[in-house]
Amino acid sequence: MTICSSDREFLFGEITDGEMSLSQFGKIVTQCWHDLTNHFPNIELDEFIIMPNHVHGIIVIVDDINNYVG
């Protein structure tokens, strides 16, 4: 998945000397990413990276949806 900020504004941080420095919004995105499995137990999180104006992440949907209690 890729999610872009509105108007591709640099909301999530900036790259300085080749390293991403997260803004407060970037830190919130990171917390939300790691919390996803608490809300959706039928997923597994894979690779994830935050860029200044977008987020890339791989979410694996597991086959155990029949045991999901929402």
C-alpha positions as semicolon CSV with decimal commas, in nm:
position;residue;x (nm);y (nm);z (nm)
1;M;0,000;0,000;0,000
2;T;0,103;0,358;-0,052
3;I;-0,069;0,648;0,119
4;C;0,013;1,006;0,022
5;S;-0,043;1,320;0,225
6;S;-0,290;1,578;0,098
7;D;-0,136;1,776;-0,188
8;R;0,180;1,568;-0,124
9;E;0,276;1,809;0,152
10;F;0,586;1,709;0,352
11;L;0,397;1,626;0,673
12;F;0,576;1,316;0,797
13;G;0,930;1,453;0,829
14;E;1,232;1,534;0,619
15;I;1,539;1,363;0,481
16;T;1,867;1,506;0,606
17;D;2,203;1,356;0,508
18;G;2,023;1,053;0,365
19;E;1,830;0,979;0,686
20;M;1,460;1,024;0,749
21;S;1,383;1,241;1,051
22;L;1,020;1,194;1,158
23;S;0,794;1,482;1,247
24;Q;0,525;1,445;1,512
25;F;0,288;1,328;1,235
26;G;0,545;1,073;1,120
27;K;0,571;0,938;1,474
28;I;0,191;0,907;1,493
29;V;0,187;0,717;1,162
30;T;0,449;0,477;1,301
31;Q;0,246;0,415;1,617
32;C;-0,071;0,355;1,414
33;W;0,111;0,111;1,183
34;H;0,230;-0,099;1,474
35;D;-0,117;-0,092;1,634
36;L;-0,301;-0,222;1,327
37;T;-0,282;-0,587;1,432
38;N;-0,460;-0,501;1,758
39;H;-0,760;-0,387;1,552
40;F;-0,736;-0,638;1,267
41;P;-0,612;-0,976;1,395
42;N;-0,638;-1,129;1,047
43;I;-0,342;-0,928;0,916
44;E;0,035;-0,947;0,945
45;L;0,259;-0,645;0,897
46;D;0,560;-0,671;0,669
47;E;0,793;-0,397;0,539
48;F;0,709;-0,035;0,620
49;I;0,875;0,297;0,545
50;I;0,776;0,658;0,594
51;M;0,884;0,920;0,344
52;P;0,830;1,298;0,383
53;N;0,498;1,297;0,196
54;H;0,394;0,933;0,173
55;V;0,401;0,596;0,346
56;H;0,473;0,253;0,198
57;G;0,368;-0,062;0,378
58;I;0,295;-0,425;0,305
59;I;-0,002;-0,580;0,484
60;V;-0,052;-0,955;0,455
61;I;-0,410;-1,073;0,495
62;V;-0,402;-1,412;0,665
63;D;-0,645;-1,688;0,582
64;D;-0,796;-1,707;0,930
65;I;-1,087;-1,466;0,862
66;N;-1,341;-1,732;0,972
67;N;-1,215;-1,702;1,330
68;Y;-1,226;-1,321;1,327
69;V;-1,444;-1,166;1,598
70;G;-1,489;-0,796;1,532
